Amino acid sequence: MRLSSKSRYGARAMIELAGNYGKKVLPVNVIAKNQNISERYLQNILLILVDAGLVNSVRGKNGGFTLSKEPSRINLADIVYALEEDKYIIECIEDEKYCPKNSSCIIRGVWEKASEVLFNFLKGITLEQLLRMNGGKEKVLDFNI
């Protein structure tokens, strides 16, 4: 399973916004430059995150983006869920019509559980925790699921 660039870039942008939470509004061009992401692509990602209620858009001369809530209240699952069209690791879990053997598939339940485990793991990692990772000294695997 691979997450799309939308999720990877969205997570990076959200971490940057989290680092500036309560301090300042960040223009899209600043985030794009700092994260080495196309400004146009990042703008689209941020607008999806606005629609999902994770980010606020501020218009005007000093406009840009801010988190809509504290970094401790936004987790990686929130971001991935907002940005990914497919919510499961394989297609047949989300749409039973995708596979004609779906009703008799022995392994379907395993893929469904794997998807659940992945999202539960991502739910356990907040933006605040990521900010505290202190240069990689705290390992992601140390987080409680």
Secondary structure, DSSP 8 states (H G I E B T S, - for coil): ----HHHHHHHHHHHHHHHTTTT--B-HHHHHHHHT--HHHHHHHHHHHHHTTSEEEE-STT-EEEESS-GGG-BHHHHHHHH-S--SSSHHHH-GGG-TTGGG-SSHHHHHHHHHHHHHHHHT-BHHHHHTTTTTTS-GGGS--
